[in-house]
Amino acid sequence: MFKFAGFIARNGAILLAFIGVGYFLFGGKKEEPKVSSPWAVNAPAHVPGSTSSGSKVSMTDKVLKAADSAAKYAGVGDLTPTAIKDQAVGGMNKAETGLSKATSGQD
C-alpha cells in the first residue's frame, strides 16, 4: 500500500499527463445511440441543432492555431504546423491514389 502511494507521489505529474492524454483521445465525440431492434420504433430521436459539429472547434484546431501563431512569432512562417499537416495529408492522398491505380487492374 505504501509502495503504491510512494509511486504516485514520485510520478504524479506523469500519471496526470497520461490521464489527460487519455481523456482527450477517448473522451471526444460520442456516437449516437443505435436502435437495438427493428421493433424499437420509439427510439430517442436526434434533435437537430442540439450539437452542431460544424461550429464546434476541436482541441486539435486550437493547439494548431496556437502553434501557428508561435511559429509566425519565431519567424518561420513557412514551417507552420498547419502547413506541414496539410502537406502530409496531401502526400497521403497522393499515395492512396497511386495505390488504387496500381491495384485497379488486379482482382
Backbone as CSV, one residue per row, in Angstrom:
resi,resn,N_x,N_y,N_z,CA_x,CA_y,CA_z,C_x,C_y,C_z
1,MET,0.823,-1.187,0.000,0.000,0.000,0.000,0.872,1.259,0.000
2,PHE,1.922,1.228,0.851,2.796,2.394,0.928,3.656,2.524,-0.323
3,LYS,3.995,1.388,-0.947,4.773,1.444,-2.189,3.957,2.101,-3.295
4,PHE,2.681,1.772,-3.355,1.802,2.365,-4.366,1.646,3.865,-4.129
5,ALA,1.480,4.256,-2.871,1.353,5.683,-2.541,2.654,6.419,-2.857
6,GLY,3.784,5.788,-2.586,5.065,6.400,-2.915,5.259,6.539,-4.411
7,PHE,4.808,5.542,-5.179,4.889,5.611,-6.643,4.058,6.773,-7.173
8,ILE,2.861,6.943,-6.628,2.004,8.054,-7.055,2.644,9.387,-6.676
9,ALA,3.249,9.453,-5.507,3.882,10.705,-5.073,5.075,11.063,-5.962
10,ARG,5.855,10.071,-6.382,7.023,10.337,-7.218,6.648,10.627,-8.660
11,ASN,5.632,9.956,-9.178,5.298,10.042,-10.598,3.916,10.649,-10.821
12,GLY,3.506,11.535,-9.968,2.163,12.124,-10.062,1.967,12.921,-11.336
13,ALA,2.972,13.694,-11.738,2.827,14.517,-12.950,2.711,13.648,-14.189
14,ILE,3.475,12.566,-14.240,3.421,11.667,-15.402,2.056,10.980,-15.464
15,LEU,1.585,10.508,-14.323,0.271,9.868,-14.296,-0.829,10.844,-14.682
16,LEU,-0.728,12.070,-14.213,-1.712,13.085,-14.565,-1.678,13.381,-16.065
17,ALA,-0.473,13.407,-16.648,-0.349,13.625,-18.091,-0.984,12.472,-18.868
18,PHE,-0.765,11.238,-18.428,-1.380,10.090,-19.099,-2.901,10.150,-19.016
19,ILE,-3.418,10.539,-17.881,-4.869,10.654,-17.728,-5.414,11.749,-18.642
20,GLY,-4.708,12.870,-18.732,-5.143,13.960,-19.617,-5.122,13.562,-21.075
21,VAL,-4.064,12.868,-21.504,-3.979,12.410,-22.896,-5.091,11.409,-23.180
22,GLY,-5.334,10.511,-22.247,-6.414,9.539,-22.428,-7.774,10.194,-22.541
23,TYR,-7.983,11.245,-21.761,-9.262,11.960,-21.841,-9.439,12.604,-23.204
24,PHE,-8.379,13.268,-23.713,-8.506,13.943,-24.999,-8.606,12.956,-26.153
25,LEU,-8.010,11.776,-26.011,-8.096,10.795,-27.086,-9.432,10.060,-27.096
26,PHE,-9.892,9.670,-25.907,-11.072,8.816,-25.848,-12.316,9.508,-25.307
27,GLY,-12.230,10.731,-24.857,-13.376,11.415,-24.283,-14.014,12.387,-25.249
28,GLY,-13.737,12.251,-26.532,-14.223,13.197,-27.531,-15.656,12.953,-27.932
29,LYS,-15.898,13.035,-29.227,-17.253,12.947,-29.765,-17.827,11.543,-29.556
30,LYS,-18.997,11.482,-29.005,-19.663,10.209,-28.740,-20.594,9.864,-29.896
31,GLU,-20.746,8.564,-30.124,-21.653,8.116,-31.171,-23.092,8.211,-30.683
32,GLU,-23.988,8.404,-31.637,-25.403,8.449,-31.296,-25.880,7.039,-30.964
33,PRO,-26.859,6.920,-30.078,-27.353,5.583,-29.757,-28.028,4.942,-30.967
34,LYS,-27.736,3.668,-31.162,-28.309,2.945,-32.292,-29.550,2.189,-31.841
35,VAL,-30.431,1.948,-32.776,-31.662,1.218,-32.483,-31.279,-0.223,-32.198
36,SER,-31.763,-0.769,-31.079,-31.377,-2.117,-30.672,-32.104,-3.206,-31.458
37,SER,-33.285,-2.907,-31.964,-34.020,-3.902,-32.734,-34.920,-3.189,-33.745
38,PRO,-35.385,-3.921,-34.748,-36.271,-3.283,-35.723,-37.598,-2.843,-35.134
39,TRP,-37.976,-3.386,-33.975,-39.259,-3.047,-33.365,-39.143,-1.844,-32.436
40,ALA,-37.955,-1.339,-32.255,-37.760,-0.189,-31.373,-38.023,1.090,-32.163
41,VAL,-39.282,1.307,-32.473,-39.669,2.445,-33.291,-39.535,3.745,-32.503
42,ASN,-39.801,3.695,-31.230,-39.784,4.901,-30.420,-38.402,5.150,-29.809
43,ALA,-37.389,4.895,-30.581,-36.025,5.147,-30.108,-35.826,6.655,-29.967
44,PRO,-34.949,7.085,-29.100,-34.728,8.524,-28.935,-34.217,9.143,-30.232
45,ALA,-34.905,10.170,-30.658,-34.557,10.827,-31.914,-33.493,11.880,-31.678
46,HIS,-32.677,12.095,-32.681,-31.652,13.130,-32.615,-32.305,14.485,-32.862
47,VAL,-32.088,15.411,-31.950,-32.669,16.740,-32.066,-31.740,17.588,-32.919
48,PRO,-32.206,18.046,-34.096,-31.320,18.852,-34.925,-31.000,20.183,-34.252
49,GLY,-29.748,20.559,-34.344,-29.317,21.827,-33.782,-28.835,21.733,-32.349
50,SER,-29.009,20.562,-31.705,-28.562,20.459,-30.321,-27.051,20.366,-30.240
51,THR,-26.446,19.623,-31.150,-24.988,19.565,-31.223,-24.590,19.762,-32.667
52,SER,-24.031,20.901,-32.957,-23.608,21.165,-34.323,-22.092,21.034,-34.384
53,SER,-21.620,19.989,-35.076,-20.187,19.740,-35.129,-19.483,20.756,-36.020
54,GLY,-20.212,21.460,-36.877,-19.582,22.428,-37.752,-19.099,23.661,-37.012
55,SER,-19.812,24.078,-35.977,-19.426,25.279,-35.258,-18.507,24.983,-34.083
56,LYS,-18.370,23.734,-33.733,-17.556,23.358,-32.594,-16.098,23.226,-33.030
57,VAL,-15.200,23.905,-32.341,-13.785,23.863,-32.679,-13.129,22.774,-31.842
58,SER,-12.393,21.891,-32.504,-11.773,20.787,-31.788,-10.524,21.255,-31.049
59,MET,-10.082,20.434,-30.122,-8.881,20.748,-29.355,-7.663,20.781,-30.272
60,THR,-7.633,19.915,-31.269,-6.517,19.882,-32.212,-6.422,21.195,-32.970
61,ASP,-7.564,21.722,-33.393,-7.552,23.000,-34.111,-7.048,24.136,-33.222
62,LYS,-7.430,24.108,-31.950,-6.965,25.140,-31.024,-5.454,25.066,-30.837
63,VAL,-4.930,23.845,-30.683,-3.492,23.667,-30.487,-2.732,24.068,-31.746
64,LEU,-3.251,23.679,-32.926,-2.581,24.052,-34.173,-2.587,25.563,-34.379
65,LYS,-3.673,26.218,-33.997,-3.737,27.672,-34.131,-2.701,28.345,-33.235
66,ALA,-2.560,27.852,-32.011,-1.560,28.403,-31.094,-0.151,28.128,-31.598
67,ALA,0.079,26.928,-32.137,1.406,26.589,-32.655,1.727,27.405,-33.904
68,ASP,0.725,27.671,-34.737,0.940,28.505,-35.924,1.343,29.927,-35.527
69,SER,0.652,30.466,-34.537,0.996,31.825,-34.112,2.384,31.862,-33.481
70,ALA,2.773,30.787,-32.771,4.121,30.732,-32.189,5.177,30.626,-33.287
71,ALA,4.881,29.863,-34.352,5.832,29.741,-35.459,5.979,31.064,-36.198
72,LYS,4.883,31.774,-36.379,4.958,33.081,-37.039,5.716,34.082,-36.170
73,TYR,5.539,33.996,-34.856,6.256,34.875,-33.940,7.757,34.574,-33.964
74,ALA,8.101,33.279,-34.128,9.509,32.882,-34.169,10.159,33.229,-35.495
75,GLY,9.365,33.566,-36.512,9.918,33.972,-37.794,10.018,32.858,-38.806
76,VAL,9.410,31.731,-38.545,9.428,30.628,-39.507,8.003,30.395,-40.005
77,GLY,7.455,31.379,-40.670,6.066,31.335,-41.121,5.786,30.260,-42.140
78,ASP,6.831,29.829,-42.904,6.594,28.798,-43.915,6.632,27.403,-43.308
79,LEU,7.044,27.271,-42.059,7.106,25.970,-41.401,6.064,25.837,-40.293
80,THR,4.893,26.385,-40.524,3.840,26.283,-39.520,3.330,24.848,-39.445
81,PRO,2.891,24.401,-38.283,2.374,23.040,-38.146,1.180,22.751,-39.062
82,THR,0.343,23.746,-39.306,-0.798,23.526,-40.193,-0.338,23.280,-41.620
83,ALA,0.677,24.026,-42.080,1.192,23.817,-43.429,1.841,22.443,-43.551
84,ILE,2.563,22.025,-42.539,3.202,20.703,-42.556,2.133,19.617,-42.526
85,LYS,1.072,19.828,-41.731,-0.026,18.848,-41.673,-0.704,18.732,-43.031
86,ASP,-0.970,19.883,-43.678,-1.621,19.856,-44.984,-0.733,19.162,-46.019
87,GLN,0.563,19.382,-45.934,1.495,18.739,-46.859,1.509,17.224,-46.635
88,ALA,1.478,16.795,-45.381,1.472,15.363,-45.077,0.175,14.708,-45.549
89,VAL,-0.947,15.374,-45.327,-2.233,14.830,-45.769,-2.276,14.744,-47.292
90,GLY,-1.730,15.768,-47.962,-1.671,15.737,-49.415,-0.813,14.582,-49.916
91,GLY,0.290,14.314,-49.237,1.137,13.180,-49.608,0.424,11.857,-49.410
92,MET,-0.354,11.739,-48.337,-1.108,10.508,-48.103,-2.184,10.325,-49.166
93,ASN,-2.826,11.420,-49.556,-3.844,11.325,-50.611,-3.224,10.905,-51.931
94,LYS,-2.020,11.422,-52.246,-1.329,11.017,-53.471,-0.959,9.538,-53.415
95,ALA,-0.496,9.081,-52.260,-0.137,7.674,-52.109,-1.365,6.784,-52.259
96,GLU,-2.486,7.205,-51.701,-3.716,6.424,-51.816,-4.167,6.346,-53.273
97,THR,-4.085,7.462,-53.982,-4.463,7.478,-55.394,-3.548,6.565,-56.196
98,GLY,-2.256,6.621,-55.920,-1.309,5.765,-56.629,-1.543,4.299,-56.350
99,LEU,-1.828,3.958,-55.103,-2.093,2.560,-54.772,-3.388,2.065,-55.401
100,SER,-4.401,2.927,-55.439,-5.660,2.493,-56.053,-5.492,2.298,-57.556
101,LYS,-4.648,3.139,-58.206,-4.371,2.951,-59.622,-3.568,1.689,-59.846
102,ALA,-2.621,1.399,-58.960,-1.783,0.224,-59.133,-2.560,-1.067,-58.931
103,THR,-3.527,-1.053,-58.045,-4.287,-2.275,-57.753,-5.587,-2.371,-58.527
104,SER,-5.903,-1.378,-59.349,-7.196,-1.403,-60.037,-7.236,-2.498,-61.103
105,GLY,-6.125,-2.875,-61.690,-6.123,-3.911,-62.726,-6.079,-5.309,-62.159
106,GLN,-5.822,-5.443,-60.863,-5.703,-6.756,-60.253,-6.963,-7.096,-59.479
107,ASP,-7.431,-8.304,-59.635,-8.617,-8.754,-58.884,-8.319,-9.974,-58.092
